[in-house]
Amino acid sequence: MANPKQNCSRAAPRDQRDSRRECARCYSRVRCELGVIYLATACEYFKYENNMTPSKTNPISVTRRLEFDAGHRLPNHKSQCRNLHGHRYAIEITLTANLIHEEGATDDGMVMDFGDIKSIANEKLVNIWDHAFLVWRGDTVMVDFLAAISGHKTVVLDEVPTAENLVKAAFEILEHAYRDRFGHELTLTQVRLYETPNCWADAVAS
């Protein structure tokens, strides 16, 4: 492609290409967007220079919050948590990526559609844990008791169901779920699990 500077009587200086400049030929305003100079009005000067590589944009993080109810107990706890009880859990899922730039696409300008974040989380985690009893495999008294209840919704875990262990398990489940669907361009950066409105645990990508 011919050098576009030849089509304009004065090009913006190289050391000032990141700011708004004026074309002396038609006095149109130009701006740098993703490394390319565009004019707000018609002008033959349509790029700053040949073979310009688009600049790298900063990633954006988005968070989707969902809620579910579940029961558990901590069999070795020194206080009330050793008893059977339940919580209204809330989970916040944070994903990070560059924005999608695909004109006409339903998710143009997004990291990921919030509805898709929700549907994957529901399928892989929330619908499974919701209204279930989350029990540690080593809590054999409870495991045997729950197994004796026909049709009971029980989730058997490898670790005691503290908020910390639950959020760690949730992160591992969801990390694979989003990666399997969207590859490495989309990163699960944090999962936050509220056990109560005042108590929560975070699992953060390393």
C-alpha positions as YAML, in Angstrom:
chain: A
units: angstrom
residues:
- id: 1
  name: MET
  ca: [0.00, 0.00, 0.00]
- id: 2
  name: ALA
  ca: [1.28, 3.48, -0.80]
- id: 3
  name: ASN
  ca: [2.35, 5.69, 2.07]
- id: 4
  name: PRO
  ca: [-0.81, 7.52, 3.15]
- id: 5
  name: LYS
  ca: [1.26, 10.56, 4.11]
- id: 6
  name: GLN
  ca: [1.49, 11.32, 0.39]
- id: 7
  name: ASN
  ca: [-2.26, 11.98, 0.36]
- id: 8
  name: CYS
  ca: [-2.12, 14.67, 3.03]
- id: 9
  name: SER
  ca: [-0.22, 17.95, 3.02]
- id: 10
  name: ARG
  ca: [0.99, 17.49, 6.59]
- id: 11
  name: ALA
  ca: [1.12, 14.34, 8.71]
- id: 12
  name: ALA
  ca: [1.22, 14.26, 12.48]
- id: 13
  name: PRO
  ca: [4.78, 14.15, 13.84]
- id: 14
  name: ARG
  ca: [5.96, 10.66, 14.88]
- id: 15
  name: ASP
  ca: [6.57, 11.70, 18.48]
- id: 16
  name: GLN
  ca: [3.02, 13.07, 18.78]
- id: 17
  name: ARG
  ca: [1.07, 10.26, 17.17]
- id: 18
  name: ASP
  ca: [-0.65, 9.24, 20.42]
- id: 19
  name: SER
  ca: [-2.54, 12.52, 20.81]
- id: 20
  name: ARG
  ca: [-5.21, 14.29, 18.81]
- id: 21
  name: ARG
  ca: [-3.76, 16.10, 15.80]
- id: 22
  name: GLU
  ca: [-5.11, 18.17, 12.94]
- id: 23
  name: CYS
  ca: [-4.75, 17.49, 9.23]
- id: 24
  name: ALA
  ca: [-3.62, 20.71, 7.52]
- id: 25
  name: ARG
  ca: [-5.36, 19.74, 4.31]
- id: 26
  name: CYS
  ca: [-8.93, 19.53, 5.62]
- id: 27
  name: TYR
  ca: [-8.54, 20.45, 9.31]
- id: 28
  name: SER
  ca: [-10.20, 17.23, 10.41]
- id: 29
  name: ARG
  ca: [-9.51, 15.95, 13.91]
- id: 30
  name: VAL
  ca: [-7.62, 12.66, 14.14]
- id: 31
  name: ARG
  ca: [-7.29, 10.28, 17.02]
- id: 32
  name: CYS
  ca: [-5.19, 7.24, 17.81]
- id: 33
  name: GLU
  ca: [-7.31, 4.17, 18.49]
- id: 34
  name: LEU
  ca: [-5.68, 0.76, 18.74]
- id: 35
  name: GLY
  ca: [-2.61, 2.15, 17.03]
- id: 36
  name: VAL
  ca: [-4.41, 3.49, 13.95]
- id: 37
  name: ILE
  ca: [-5.06, 7.14, 13.19]
- id: 38
  name: TYR
  ca: [-8.62, 7.82, 12.02]
- id: 39
  name: LEU
  ca: [-10.27, 11.07, 10.90]
- id: 40
  name: ALA
  ca: [-13.62, 12.23, 12.20]
- id: 41
  name: THR
  ca: [-14.48, 13.60, 8.75]
- id: 42
  name: ALA
  ca: [-13.53, 12.57, 5.23]
- id: 43
  name: CYS
  ca: [-9.84, 12.90, 4.44]
- id: 44
  name: GLU
  ca: [-7.42, 10.99, 2.22]
- id: 45
  name: TYR
  ca: [-5.00, 10.72, 5.15]
- id: 46
  name: PHE
  ca: [-6.47, 7.59, 6.75]
- id: 47
  name: LYS
  ca: [-3.51, 6.00, 8.52]
- id: 48
  name: TYR
  ca: [-0.54, 7.45, 10.25]
- id: 49
  name: GLU
  ca: [2.03, 5.15, 8.66]
- id: 50
  name: ASN
  ca: [2.31, 1.86, 6.78]
- id: 51
  name: ASN
  ca: [2.34, -1.47, 8.61]
- id: 52
  name: MET
  ca: [1.37, 0.03, 11.92]
- id: 53
  name: THR
  ca: [0.93, -2.70, 14.54]
- id: 54
  name: PRO
  ca: [-2.14, -2.29, 16.77]
- id: 55
  name: SER
  ca: [-1.24, -1.43, 20.35]
- id: 56
  name: LYS
  ca: [-2.01, -3.91, 23.11]
- id: 57
  name: THR
  ca: [-5.08, -3.03, 25.16]
- id: 58
  name: ASN
  ca: [-5.37, -3.64, 28.88]
- id: 59
  name: PRO
  ca: [-7.45, -6.66, 29.94]
- id: 60
  name: ILE
  ca: [-10.82, -6.07, 31.57]
- id: 61
  name: SER
  ca: [-12.30, -8.04, 34.48]
- id: 62
  name: VAL
  ca: [-16.01, -8.78, 34.91]
- id: 63
  name: THR
  ca: [-17.78, -10.39, 37.86]
- id: 64
  name: ARG
  ca: [-21.04, -12.35, 38.04]
- id: 65
  name: ARG
  ca: [-22.74, -13.05, 41.37]
- id: 66
  name: LEU
  ca: [-25.00, -16.04, 41.99]
- id: 67
  name: GLU
  ca: [-26.64, -17.42, 45.14]
- id: 68
  name: PHE
  ca: [-27.58, -20.88, 46.36]
- id: 69
  name: ASP
  ca: [-28.63, -22.66, 49.56]
- id: 70
  name: ALA
  ca: [-26.77, -25.61, 51.01]
- id: 71
  name: GLY
  ca: [-26.28, -27.48, 54.25]
- id: 72
  name: HIS
  ca: [-23.06, -28.68, 55.87]
- id: 73
  name: ARG
  ca: [-21.30, -29.29, 59.13]
- id: 74
  name: LEU
  ca: [-17.74, -29.17, 60.40]
- id: 75
  name: PRO
  ca: [-17.54, -32.32, 62.54]
- id: 76
  name: ASN
  ca: [-14.43, -31.32, 64.47]
- id: 77
  name: HIS
  ca: [-15.34, -27.68, 65.05]
- id: 78
  name: LYS
  ca: [-15.14, -26.42, 68.64]
- id: 79
  name: SER
  ca: [-18.45, -24.57, 68.49]
- id: 80
  name: GLN
  ca: [-21.89, -24.58, 66.83]
- id: 81
  name: CYS
  ca: [-20.62, -25.39, 63.36]
- id: 82
  name: ARG
  ca: [-20.25, -29.06, 64.32]
- id: 83
  name: ASN
  ca: [-24.04, -29.28, 64.14]
- id: 84
  name: LEU
  ca: [-26.05, -29.72, 60.95]
- id: 85
  name: HIS
  ca: [-26.93, -26.28, 59.57]
- id: 86
  name: GLY
  ca: [-27.18, -24.37, 56.32]
- id: 87
  name: HIS
  ca: [-26.26, -21.11, 54.63]
- id: 88
  name: ARG
  ca: [-27.48, -18.83, 51.90]
- id: 89
  name: TYR
  ca: [-24.20, -18.86, 49.98]
- id: 90
  name: ALA
  ca: [-23.26, -16.24, 47.41]
- id: 91
  name: ILE
  ca: [-20.55, -16.83, 44.84]
- id: 92
  name: GLU
  ca: [-18.82, -14.14, 42.79]
- id: 93
  name: ILE
  ca: [-16.99, -15.26, 39.65]
- id: 94
  name: THR
  ca: [-14.42, -12.93, 38.11]
- id: 95
  name: LEU
  ca: [-13.13, -13.46, 34.57]
- id: 96
  name: THR
  ca: [-10.43, -11.45, 32.81]
- id: 97
  name: ALA
  ca: [-9.70, -11.02, 29.10]
- id: 98
  name: ASN
  ca: [-9.31, -8.47, 26.35]
- id: 99
  name: LEU
  ca: [-12.58, -7.12, 25.03]
- id: 100
  name: ILE
  ca: [-14.22, -8.85, 22.10]
- id: 101
  name: HIS
  ca: [-14.16, -6.61, 19.02]
- id: 102
  name: GLU
  ca: [-16.44, -8.18, 16.43]
- id: 103
  name: GLU
  ca: [-18.84, -5.79, 14.81]
- id: 104
  name: GLY
  ca: [-22.39, -7.11, 14.78]
- id: 105
  name: ALA
  ca: [-21.66, -9.90, 17.27]
- id: 106
  name: THR
  ca: [-23.92, -10.24, 20.30]
- id: 107
  name: ASP
  ca: [-20.91, -10.01, 22.65]
- id: 108
  name: ASP
  ca: [-19.11, -7.16, 20.87]
- id: 109
  name: GLY
  ca: [-17.44, -4.95, 23.46]
- id: 110
  name: MET
  ca: [-17.65, -7.59, 26.20]
- id: 111
  name: VAL
  ca: [-15.24, -9.88, 28.02]
- id: 112
  name: MET
  ca: [-18.01, -12.48, 28.08]
- id: 113
  name: ASP
  ca: [-21.77, -12.22, 28.16]
- id: 114
  name: PHE
  ca: [-22.96, -12.22, 31.80]
- id: 115
  name: GLY
  ca: [-25.65, -14.70, 30.80]
- id: 116
  name: ASP
  ca: [-23.00, -17.14, 29.55]
- id: 117
  name: ILE
  ca: [-21.01, -16.76, 32.77]
- id: 118
  name: LYS
  ca: [-24.16, -17.61, 34.70]
- id: 119
  name: SER
  ca: [-25.22, -20.57, 32.57]
- id: 120
  name: ILE
  ca: [-21.81, -22.25, 32.79]
- id: 121
  name: ALA
  ca: [-21.57, -21.68, 36.55]
- id: 122
  name: ASN
  ca: [-25.07, -23.06, 37.03]
- id: 123
  name: GLU
  ca: [-24.39, -26.14, 34.92]
- id: 124
  name: LYS
  ca: [-21.06, -27.03, 36.47]
- id: 125
  name: LEU
  ca: [-21.47, -25.92, 40.09]
- id: 126
  name: VAL
  ca: [-24.46, -23.97, 41.40]
- id: 127
  name: ASN
  ca: [-27.23, -26.35, 40.32]
- id: 128
  name: ILE
  ca: [-25.25, -29.24, 41.80]
- id: 129
  name: TRP
  ca: [-24.61, -27.60, 45.18]
- id: 130
  name: ASP
  ca: [-27.94, -25.80, 45.51]
- id: 131
  name: HIS
  ca: [-30.21, -27.39, 48.15]
- id: 132
  name: ALA
  ca: [-27.67, -30.16, 48.68]
- id: 133
  name: PHE
  ca: [-25.86, -31.23, 51.82]
- id: 134
  name: LEU
  ca: [-22.11, -30.74, 51.40]
- id: 135
  name: VAL
  ca: [-20.38, -33.43, 53.43]
- id: 136
  name: TRP
  ca: [-16.75, -34.36, 54.01]
- id: 137
  name: ARG
  ca: [-15.89, -37.89, 52.92]
- id: 138
  name: GLY
  ca: [-14.22, -38.48, 56.27]
- id: 139
  name: ASP
  ca: [-17.40, -37.61, 58.19]
- id: 140
  name: THR
  ca: [-18.56, -41.21, 57.95]
- id: 141
  name: VAL
  ca: [-21.44, -40.76, 60.39]
- id: 142
  name: MET
  ca: [-23.04, -38.16, 58.13]
- id: 143
  name: VAL
  ca: [-22.07, -39.92, 54.89]
- id: 144
  name: ASP
  ca: [-23.78, -43.11, 56.04]
- id: 145
  name: PHE
  ca: [-26.79, -41.23, 57.40]
- id: 146
  name: LEU
  ca: [-27.37, -39.29, 54.19]
- id: 147
  name: ALA
  ca: [-26.86, -42.39, 52.06]
- id: 148
  name: ALA
  ca: [-29.73, -44.03, 53.91]
- id: 149
  name: ILE
  ca: [-32.15, -41.28, 52.81]
- id: 150
  name: SER
  ca: [-33.60, -42.27, 49.47]
- id: 151
  name: GLY
  ca: [-33.12, -39.63, 46.78]
- id: 152
  name: HIS
  ca: [-31.33, -37.20, 49.07]
- id: 153
  name: LYS
  ca: [-29.21, -34.59, 47.31]
- id: 154
  name: THR
  ca: [-25.73, -35.05, 48.76]
- id: 155
  name: VAL
  ca: [-22.37, -33.78, 47.55]
- id: 156
  name: VAL
  ca: [-19.45, -35.73, 49.02]
- id: 157
  name: LEU
  ca: [-16.25, -33.68, 49.22]
- id: 158
  name: ASP
  ca: [-12.63, -34.66, 49.75]
- id: 159
  name: GLU
  ca: [-12.15, -31.98, 52.41]
- id: 160
  name: VAL
  ca: [-14.09, -30.50, 55.32]
- id: 161
  name: PRO
  ca: [-16.66, -28.06, 53.84]
- id: 162
  name: THR
  ca: [-15.28, -24.83, 55.28]
- id: 163
  name: ALA
  ca: [-15.71, -21.67, 53.22]
- id: 164
  name: GLU
  ca: [-12.03, -21.90, 52.33]
- id: 165
  name: ASN
  ca: [-12.21, -25.47, 51.07]
- id: 166
  name: LEU
  ca: [-15.47, -24.85, 49.24]
- id: 167
  name: VAL
  ca: [-14.14, -21.84, 47.35]
- id: 168
  name: LYS
  ca: [-11.01, -23.78, 46.44]
- id: 169
  name: ALA
  ca: [-13.14, -26.61, 45.06]
- id: 170
  name: ALA
  ca: [-15.38, -24.13, 43.23]
- id: 171
  name: PHE
  ca: [-12.37, -22.45, 41.61]
- id: 172
  name: GLU
  ca: [-11.00, -25.77, 40.35]
- id: 173
  name: ILE
  ca: [-14.36, -26.77, 38.90]
- id: 174
  name: LEU
  ca: [-15.03, -23.42, 37.21]
- id: 175
  name: GLU
  ca: [-11.48, -22.90, 35.95]
- id: 176
  name: HIS
  ca: [-11.76, -26.05, 33.85]
- id: 177
  name: ALA
  ca: [-15.32, -25.21, 32.79]
- id: 178
  name: TYR
  ca: [-14.47, -21.81, 31.34]
- id: 179
  name: ARG
  ca: [-11.15, -22.96, 29.91]
- id: 180
  name: ASP
  ca: [-12.77, -25.91, 28.14]
- id: 181
  name: ARG
  ca: [-15.32, -23.62, 26.52]
- id: 182
  name: PHE
  ca: [-13.19, -20.61, 25.65]
- id: 183
  name: GLY
  ca: [-9.52, -21.61, 25.77]
- id: 184
  name: HIS
  ca: [-6.73, -19.64, 27.39]
- id: 185
  name: GLU
  ca: [-7.83, -16.25, 26.07]
- id: 186
  name: LEU
  ca: [-10.29, -16.07, 28.98]
- id: 187
  name: THR
  ca: [-8.89, -16.38, 32.52]
- id: 188
  name: LEU
  ca: [-10.74, -17.14, 35.74]
- id: 189
  name: THR
  ca: [-8.94, -14.74, 38.05]
- id: 190
  name: GLN
  ca: [-10.96, -14.98, 41.26]
- id: 191
  name: VAL
  ca: [-13.84, -16.78, 42.92]
- id: 192
  name: ARG
  ca: [-15.30, -15.32, 46.13]
- id: 193
  name: LEU
  ca: [-17.65, -17.40, 48.27]
- id: 194
  name: TYR
  ca: [-19.79, -15.75, 50.95]
- id: 195
  name: GLU
  ca: [-20.81, -18.07, 53.75]
- id: 196
  name: THR
  ca: [-22.62, -15.18, 55.43]
- id: 197
  name: PRO
  ca: [-22.88, -11.50, 54.42]
- id: 198
  name: ASN
  ca: [-19.93, -10.78, 56.72]
- id: 199
  name: CYS
  ca: [-17.74, -13.83, 56.12]
- id: 200
  name: TRP
  ca: [-16.20, -14.95, 52.85]
- id: 201
  name: ALA
  ca: [-13.19, -16.64, 51.30]
- id: 202
  name: ASP
  ca: [-11.35, -15.93, 48.06]
- id: 203
  name: ALA
  ca: [-9.58, -18.25, 45.65]
- id: 204
  name: VAL
  ca: [-7.26, -16.31, 43.37]
- id: 205
  name: ALA
  ca: [-5.44, -17.43, 40.24]
- id: 206
  name: SER
  ca: [-1.74, -17.96, 40.83]
...
